[in-house]
Amino acid sequence: MAILSPASSAASPMKDRLFLLRPDFADAAAGDGVYYCPACAEVRGLLDYHPELLDRIDLQEIDYPRPRAEVAALLGEPHPGCPVLVLADSRETPIGANIRTAPTGRRYVDGPRDIGHYLAVLYGSAKPHP
Protein backbone atom coordinates (compact mmCIF):
# COMPACT_ATOMS: atom_id res chain seq x y z
CA MET A 1 0.00 0.00 0.00
CA ALA A 2 1.40 3.40 -0.95
CA ILE A 3 0.06 6.19 1.23
CA LEU A 4 2.14 9.33 1.01
CA SER A 5 2.33 12.22 3.39
CA PRO A 6 2.98 15.73 2.07
CA ALA A 7 6.53 15.55 3.41
CA SER A 8 7.31 12.20 1.79
CA SER A 9 9.25 11.74 -1.39
CA ALA A 10 7.55 11.96 -4.76
CA ALA A 11 5.21 9.20 -5.84
CA SER A 12 6.33 6.54 -8.25
CA PRO A 13 6.15 7.83 -11.84
CA MET A 14 4.61 4.50 -12.84
CA LYS A 15 1.41 4.85 -10.78
CA ASP A 16 -1.62 7.09 -10.90
CA ARG A 17 -1.71 9.44 -7.90
CA LEU A 18 -4.93 9.94 -5.91
CA PHE A 19 -5.37 13.03 -3.74
CA LEU A 20 -7.95 12.95 -0.94
CA LEU A 21 -8.60 15.54 1.75
CA ARG A 22 -7.81 14.47 5.29
CA PRO A 23 -10.99 14.11 7.35
CA ASP A 24 -11.88 16.25 10.34
CA PHE A 25 -10.87 19.67 9.08
CA ALA A 26 -12.05 23.12 10.12
CA ASP A 27 -13.59 25.58 7.67
CA ALA A 28 -14.41 28.96 9.18
CA ALA A 29 -16.36 29.92 6.05
CA ALA A 30 -18.76 27.01 6.65
CA GLY A 31 -19.17 27.70 10.34
CA ASP A 32 -18.04 26.20 13.59
CA GLY A 33 -17.33 22.51 13.77
CA VAL A 34 -15.28 19.83 12.14
CA TYR A 35 -15.99 18.65 8.60
CA TYR A 36 -15.15 15.92 6.12
CA CYS A 37 -15.33 15.94 2.33
CA PRO A 38 -18.28 13.74 1.21
CA ALA A 39 -16.74 13.12 -2.22
CA CYS A 40 -13.42 12.05 -0.66
CA ALA A 41 -15.29 9.81 1.78
CA GLU A 42 -17.00 8.08 -1.16
CA VAL A 43 -13.63 7.31 -2.77
CA ARG A 44 -12.22 6.22 0.61
CA GLY A 45 -15.16 3.81 0.87
CA LEU A 46 -14.32 2.37 -2.55
CA LEU A 47 -10.74 1.82 -1.37
CA ASP A 48 -12.08 0.09 1.75
CA TYR A 49 -14.20 -2.21 -0.46
CA HIS A 50 -11.25 -2.87 -2.79
CA PRO A 51 -8.02 -2.50 -0.79
CA GLU A 52 -6.09 -4.14 -3.62
CA LEU A 53 -6.40 -0.83 -5.48
CA LEU A 54 -3.93 0.67 -3.01
CA ASP A 55 -1.26 -1.55 -4.55
CA ARG A 56 -1.98 0.00 -7.95
CA ILE A 57 -2.15 3.72 -7.10
CA ASP A 58 -0.33 6.17 -4.86
CA LEU A 59 -2.64 7.74 -2.29
CA GLN A 60 -1.83 11.12 -0.81
CA GLU A 61 -3.98 12.67 1.89
CA ILE A 62 -3.70 16.46 1.95
CA ASP A 63 -4.95 19.31 4.10
CA TYR A 64 -8.17 21.17 3.30
CA PRO A 65 -7.01 24.80 2.90
CA ARG A 66 -6.15 26.09 -0.55
CA PRO A 67 -3.81 26.49 -2.24
CA ARG A 68 -3.07 22.79 -2.26
CA ALA A 69 0.54 22.89 -3.39
CA GLU A 70 0.77 19.14 -4.03
CA VAL A 71 -2.06 19.24 -6.57
CA ALA A 72 -1.08 22.61 -8.05
CA ALA A 73 2.44 21.32 -8.71
CA LEU A 74 0.99 18.68 -11.03
CA LEU A 75 -2.11 20.35 -12.47
CA GLY A 76 -1.38 24.07 -12.17
CA GLU A 77 -3.63 26.82 -10.85
CA PRO A 78 -6.52 26.86 -10.73
CA HIS A 79 -6.87 23.14 -10.19
CA PRO A 80 -9.85 20.91 -9.43
CA GLY A 81 -10.86 20.16 -5.90
CA CYS A 82 -10.47 16.79 -4.25
CA PRO A 83 -10.81 13.97 -4.88
CA VAL A 84 -8.60 14.00 -7.95
CA LEU A 85 -6.64 11.19 -9.59
CA VAL A 86 -3.59 12.41 -11.54
CA LEU A 87 -2.70 9.87 -14.21
CA ALA A 88 0.75 8.41 -14.75
CA ASP A 89 2.41 9.86 -17.83
CA SER A 90 2.52 6.52 -19.60
CA ARG A 91 -1.04 5.47 -18.76
CA GLU A 92 -3.27 4.51 -21.68
CA THR A 93 -6.78 5.92 -21.58
CA PRO A 94 -9.40 3.31 -20.72
CA ILE A 95 -12.43 3.39 -23.00
CA GLY A 96 -15.28 5.37 -21.47
CA ALA A 97 -13.15 7.14 -18.86
CA ASN A 98 -13.88 10.83 -18.30
CA ILE A 99 -10.30 12.11 -18.47
CA ARG A 100 -9.45 15.80 -18.47
CA THR A 101 -6.21 17.61 -19.32
CA ALA A 102 -4.79 20.28 -17.02
CA PRO A 103 -3.02 23.45 -18.25
CA THR A 104 0.25 21.67 -17.38
CA GLY A 105 -0.57 18.90 -19.86
CA ARG A 106 -1.09 16.31 -17.11
CA ARG A 107 -4.20 14.17 -17.41
CA TYR A 108 -6.53 13.60 -14.49
CA VAL A 109 -9.91 12.27 -13.39
CA ASP A 110 -11.93 14.13 -10.78
CA GLY A 111 -15.10 13.39 -8.88
CA PRO A 112 -15.87 10.19 -6.99
CA ARG A 113 -18.01 8.52 -9.66
CA ASP A 114 -15.58 9.23 -12.50
CA ILE A 115 -12.66 8.02 -10.36
CA GLY A 116 -14.64 4.88 -9.45
CA HIS A 117 -15.47 4.20 -13.09
CA TYR A 118 -11.85 4.73 -14.17
CA LEU A 119 -10.53 2.32 -11.52
CA ALA A 120 -13.20 -0.26 -12.40
CA VAL A 121 -12.37 -0.17 -16.10
CA LEU A 122 -8.62 -0.24 -15.52
CA TYR A 123 -8.35 -2.69 -12.61
CA GLY A 124 -11.61 -4.64 -12.55
CA SER A 125 -13.01 -3.34 -9.26
CA ALA A 126 -16.74 -2.85 -8.85
CA LYS A 127 -18.34 0.00 -10.81
CA PRO A 128 -20.43 2.77 -9.26
CA HIS A 129 -24.12 1.94 -9.57
CA PRO A 130 -25.85 4.30 -12.02
C-alpha positions as CSV (number, residue, x, y, z in Angstrom):
1,M,0.0,0.0,0.0
2,A,1.4,3.4,-0.9
3,I,0.1,6.2,1.2
4,L,2.1,9.3,1.0
5,S,2.3,12.2,3.4
6,P,3.0,15.7,2.1
7,A,6.5,15.5,3.4
8,S,7.3,12.2,1.8
9,S,9.3,11.7,-1.4
10,A,7.5,12.0,-4.8
11,A,5.2,9.2,-5.8
12,S,6.3,6.5,-8.3
13,P,6.1,7.8,-11.8
14,M,4.6,4.5,-12.8
15,K,1.4,4.9,-10.8
16,D,-1.6,7.1,-10.9
17,R,-1.7,9.4,-7.9
18,L,-4.9,9.9,-5.9
19,F,-5.4,13.0,-3.7
20,L,-8.0,12.9,-0.9
21,L,-8.6,15.5,1.7
22,R,-7.8,14.5,5.3
23,P,-11.0,14.1,7.3
24,D,-11.9,16.2,10.3
25,F,-10.9,19.7,9.1
26,A,-12.0,23.1,10.1
27,D,-13.6,25.6,7.7
28,A,-14.4,29.0,9.2
29,A,-16.4,29.9,6.1
30,A,-18.8,27.0,6.6
31,G,-19.2,27.7,10.3
32,D,-18.0,26.2,13.6
33,G,-17.3,22.5,13.8
34,V,-15.3,19.8,12.1
35,Y,-16.0,18.6,8.6
36,Y,-15.1,15.9,6.1
37,C,-15.3,15.9,2.3
38,P,-18.3,13.7,1.2
39,A,-16.7,13.1,-2.2
40,C,-13.4,12.0,-0.7
41,A,-15.3,9.8,1.8
42,E,-17.0,8.1,-1.2
43,V,-13.6,7.3,-2.8
44,R,-12.2,6.2,0.6
45,G,-15.2,3.8,0.9
46,L,-14.3,2.4,-2.6
47,L,-10.7,1.8,-1.4
48,D,-12.1,0.1,1.8
49,Y,-14.2,-2.2,-0.5
50,H,-11.2,-2.9,-2.8
51,P,-8.0,-2.5,-0.8
52,E,-6.1,-4.1,-3.6
53,L,-6.4,-0.8,-5.5
54,L,-3.9,0.7,-3.0
55,D,-1.3,-1.6,-4.6
56,R,-2.0,0.0,-8.0
57,I,-2.2,3.7,-7.1
58,D,-0.3,6.2,-4.9
59,L,-2.6,7.7,-2.3
60,Q,-1.8,11.1,-0.8
61,E,-4.0,12.7,1.9
62,I,-3.7,16.5,2.0
63,D,-5.0,19.3,4.1
64,Y,-8.2,21.2,3.3
65,P,-7.0,24.8,2.9
66,R,-6.1,26.1,-0.6
67,P,-3.8,26.5,-2.2
68,R,-3.1,22.8,-2.3
69,A,0.5,22.9,-3.4
70,E,0.8,19.1,-4.0
71,V,-2.1,19.2,-6.6
72,A,-1.1,22.6,-8.0
73,A,2.4,21.3,-8.7
74,L,1.0,18.7,-11.0
75,L,-2.1,20.3,-12.5
76,G,-1.4,24.1,-12.2
77,E,-3.6,26.8,-10.8
78,P,-6.5,26.9,-10.7
79,H,-6.9,23.1,-10.2
80,P,-9.8,20.9,-9.4
81,G,-10.9,20.2,-5.9
82,C,-10.5,16.8,-4.3
83,P,-10.8,14.0,-4.9
84,V,-8.6,14.0,-7.9
85,L,-6.6,11.2,-9.6
86,V,-3.6,12.4,-11.5
87,L,-2.7,9.9,-14.2
88,A,0.8,8.4,-14.8
89,D,2.4,9.9,-17.8
90,S,2.5,6.5,-19.6
91,R,-1.0,5.5,-18.8
92,E,-3.3,4.5,-21.7
93,T,-6.8,5.9,-21.6
94,P,-9.4,3.3,-20.7
95,I,-12.4,3.4,-23.0
96,G,-15.3,5.4,-21.5
97,A,-13.1,7.1,-18.9
98,N,-13.9,10.8,-18.3
99,I,-10.3,12.1,-18.5
100,R,-9.4,15.8,-18.5
101,T,-6.2,17.6,-19.3
102,A,-4.8,20.3,-17.0
103,P,-3.0,23.4,-18.2
104,T,0.3,21.7,-17.4
105,G,-0.6,18.9,-19.9
106,R,-1.1,16.3,-17.1
107,R,-4.2,14.2,-17.4
108,Y,-6.5,13.6,-14.5
109,V,-9.9,12.3,-13.4
110,D,-11.9,14.1,-10.8
111,G,-15.1,13.4,-8.9
112,P,-15.9,10.2,-7.0
113,R,-18.0,8.5,-9.7
114,D,-15.6,9.2,-12.5
115,I,-12.7,8.0,-10.4
116,G,-14.6,4.9,-9.4
117,H,-15.5,4.2,-13.1
118,Y,-11.8,4.7,-14.2
119,L,-10.5,2.3,-11.5
120,A,-13.2,-0.3,-12.4
121,V,-12.4,-0.2,-16.1
122,L,-8.6,-0.2,-15.5
123,Y,-8.4,-2.7,-12.6
124,G,-11.6,-4.6,-12.5
125,S,-13.0,-3.3,-9.3
126,A,-16.7,-2.8,-8.9
127,K,-18.3,0.0,-10.8
128,P,-20.4,2.8,-9.3
129,H,-24.1,1.9,-9.6
130,P,-25.8,4.3,-12.0
